[in-house]
Amino acid sequence: MNNISQRDAFWGRVFELAKENKDVLLVIADMGAPALDTFRVELNAQYIDVGIAEQQALAVAAGLAMEGKKVFAYAIAPFISLRCYEHIRVNLASMNVPVTLVGVGAGTSYDDSGPTHHAVDDVSALRILPNLRIHNITDSVMARAFADICCDIEYPNYLRMDRKWLPDIYEDGFDFSAGMSTLLPGKDAMIVATGNMVHRAMEVAETLRGNGADIGVADVFTFPIPQKALLEAIQDAGRIITLEEHNLAGGLGSAVCEIMADHGMLKPVKRVGMDFSRKYCYRYGGREHIQSLYGLDKESLLRTAEELLN
């Protein structure tokens, strides 16, 4: 098991790749990390810090990528995505420019920094753009693997990583090319989760399985969701629960329901996420407290699942 964060696992591997290939470049917006310090000192010519100017980082990254460089642009998740939205839409997505956007702080990772720092609507905003793919990282094994994947891409993509350490679910060498995976099969219900909520889904499923319910878990880590893989994962389940630390409107739950509707798959679906139809979350007290306000804690999810099953 890796005892490092997704961020450090990812940048540690990018550093290794950059030492082997001088075309691997990092454009950051005044971000810090031990792995980045090593990169800055040892590979200074491949390290560009534009300061607190995320939109400028995107413009620089796009230009470098159009000259054939393998570019990673890094900032806090809501800033590298939503603050730069028009730059992503015009400079990357519309022209299919292969820049990897890296955002740390998925969901409410920056809990008490408030809604300006919460990445809770970035997936819904970005998944509608052409060519762009979103990779919602589950653990440090996946983070490290995507460093290699992103060095070979020919399209723009956005990696959103959790700020906090999470235990590994996957083993080294796992093939992430499918875009999602079934961690547990289930016939009574399938929990389709993404990002840090995959860990919560596993906790809930294991408790319910201990009580005799056949509950499965699927991890969606790429958007657009691979449709065939999703349909195969949920086809034998009687009910579906989608789980995300993200706005319900346009997020994972919406995407799953769109695919099911398009393919005529009729099953009861319960979407669990965050509802910001009236206002963003201005409540404080840590991430677990914020999650409990939206029914994302284990106890609330157990009740939700039991109600759906009954």
N, C-alpha and C positions, 0 to 999 in steps of 0.2 A: 504494500500500500504506500502510495506517495503521501508524504506529510507536508506538501507544499500547496499553495493556492493555485487555482487555475491560471491566474495571471503570471505567476512566477514559472509555472511549468511551461506555459506558452512562450514567454519571452526567453526563457532559457534555451528552448529548442530553436527559436528564431535566431538567437545569437550564434548557435552552432552552425546553422545554415548560412548565415551571413559571413562567417569566417571562411566558408568554402566558396562563396559566390559573392563577389564585390557588387553585383547588381542588386542584391537584397538591401533595401534602404528602409530606414525608419523615420517617419515624420511624426513628431509628437507636439502636443499643445501643453507644454509646461507640466508634464506628468513625471512622477518619480517611482522608482522601485529598485531593489538591489540588482536585479538582472539588467535593468536599464542603465544603471551606473557602470556596470562592466562593459556593456555595449558602447556607451559614450566614451569611455576611456580607451578601450582597445580598438574600436572601430569608428573613430570620430568622424572620418570622412563619409561614413554611411549613416550618420546620425544627424538629423536636422530638427532643431527645436525652434518652432515659430513663436513660442510664447503663448499667452492666453488668447489665442486667435484661431479657433477651430475651423472657421470658414476658410481662412488663409491656408491652414494645413491641408484642407481638401483640394484647394486650387493647386498648391504645390505638388501634392501627391498625384493628381490627375495629369499634370504636365510631365512629371517624371515617368509615370506609367506609359504615357503615349510615346516616350522615347525608349521604351523597352525595359525599363527597370521593374523590379518586383517590389512593390511599395506597400508598406504597412503604415496606416495612419491611426494614431492612438490618442484617446481622451476619455473622460468620464462618459458613460453610455448615453445619457440624454443630450449631451453637448455634441458628441460626434455624429449623432443621428438627427435629432430634431432641430437643433440650432443650425445644422448644415443642410437642411432638407433640400433647398433649391439647388445647392451645389451638387448634392448626390443625384438629384433628378436630372439635372442638365449635363453636368460634367462627367458623370459616371454612367448612370443607368441608360440615358438616351443614346449614348455613344458606345455603350458596352466596354467601358474602360476598366481593365482589371486591377482595381485597387482593393486591398483588404482593409476595411474599417474595423477597428478593434475598440470596443467599449467595455470598460469595467464598471460594475455597479448595476447589474441587471436587477429588475424588480425594485424592491425597497432595500437593496443592499446598503445604501447610504440613508439608513432609516431616519435618524433624527436631524438630518440636514434638510428635511422637508421636501415638498413636492417638486421644487426646482431641480432636485438631484435624484428624483425617483424615475427610473426607466420603466414606465408602466403603460406607455402607449406607443413605443417605438416600433414594435412588431406590426401593429395595425397600420401605422403610417407607411412603413417601408415595404411591406409585402405586396403592395399594389403596384410597385414600380417595375418596369420591364427589365429583364436580364438579371436583376439583383437577387442574390440569395442570402438568406439569414440563417446563421448557425447559432443555436442557443445551447451553450456548452453545459454539460451535465457534471463533469468531474475533471480532474487534472489529467487523466489518461487521454480523454477526448481532446482537451486543450492542447496537449503536446502533439497529438496526431494531426490536428488541424493546422498546426504550423507547417507541416510538410505539405498537406493538401493545398494550402493557400499559396504556396510557392509555385504551384503548377496550374493555377486557375487561369482561365481566359475570360473571366466575367467579374463584375464587381460583387463583393460580398461583405457581409457585416457579421462579425463575431461579437456576441454579447456574453460576457462572463460575470460570474458572481464575484463579489468583493471578498466574501468570507471563505475560509477553508471548508470544504465539504468532503466527506469520505468518498473513496473511489467505488464506483459501481462496476466499471469495465476493467478488463485486464489488458495489459500491454499487448499490442499486436491485433487488437480487435479491428475489424474492417468497418469503417464508418461510411462507406460510399453509398449505402442504401438510403441514408437520410433519416432513418428511424429504426427502432428495434423493439421487439417484443421481449420484455424482461421476464414476464410471467404470463402464461396462457390463462384464460379464464372463460367460463361458460355462463356464469350468473351475471357477471358484469365485467367490463374492461375499463380501467382508469387510463385515459390517454392524457399524459402529462408532458410538461416541457420545462427545461431548466432546473432550477433548484427544487421545484415542486415534484420532480421525479423521485427525489429522496423521501418526501412526505408521502407520496403515493405508495411507495414500497412499504413504509411503516403501516399505513392504513390497510393495505392489502394483506400483509402478514397477520395483522390482528384479526381481520375478518375471516381469513382462511383458517385461523385457529379456532374460530367459532363455527366452522363448518360451511362457510360460503366459498364458492369457487370464483375468486376475484383475480383478474389479471391486470398487468401493468404494461403499457406501451410508452416508450420514450420517443417523442418527436423532437428531433434536434435540427431539422432543416426545413425552411420555408422557401418556396412553395412546398407543401407537404407532398411527398411521393404518394400519389393516389392509390396505385395498385397495392403498395405495401400497407397503407392504412386500411384499405378495405379487407385485405387478407387478415390483418391483425384483429379486426373487430367483427368479422363475419359470423363467428360462432358464439359471440357474447349476446346475451339477452338484452342487456342494457349498457349504456355508455355514460361515463362521467368524464368530462374534460376538466383539467386542473391546471391553472396558470396563475402566477403572481403578476398579473397584467390586467389591463382594462378588458372587460368582457366584450365590448364593442370592437369587432374587427380582429380579435386575437385568435388564439388557438381554437377555442370553442366555436367561434364563427367559421373558421377555416374547415374544421372537421364537419360541421353541419352542411356547409356548402358542398363538400365532396359527397357526403351521404345523399343529399338531395339530388345532385346531378346524376347519381347512379341509381336512384330509386330505392335506396336502402332505408327502410322504415324501422326504426327502433327508438325506444324512449331514450332521450339524451338529457342529462343534467349538466349545465355549464357552471363551473365554479371558478370564480375569479374576482376581480375588483370592479365595482360599479361606480364610475365617476360621472354619471349622467347629470348630477346636480353640482358636485364640487369635488376637487381633489382632496387628498388626505392631509389634513393639517393637525392630525393627532400625533402625539409623541409618546415615548416610553419604550423604545426599542422595536426591533423588527418583529419579534414574536408577538408583541402586543398589537402592532399594526395588522399582522396577519390574522389575529383572532377577531379583529373588528370586521373582517371581510369573510369570515368562515373558512379561513385557510389553515387553521390550527388542526391538529390531529383529532381532538375531541369533536369539533364541529364537523369535520369531514366524515368521521365515523357515523354521526347522526344522519348526515346527508345521504350516505351510502345505504344505511339501514332503512331509511324512509323510501329510497328508490327501490330497494330490493323487496320491500313489503307492499 
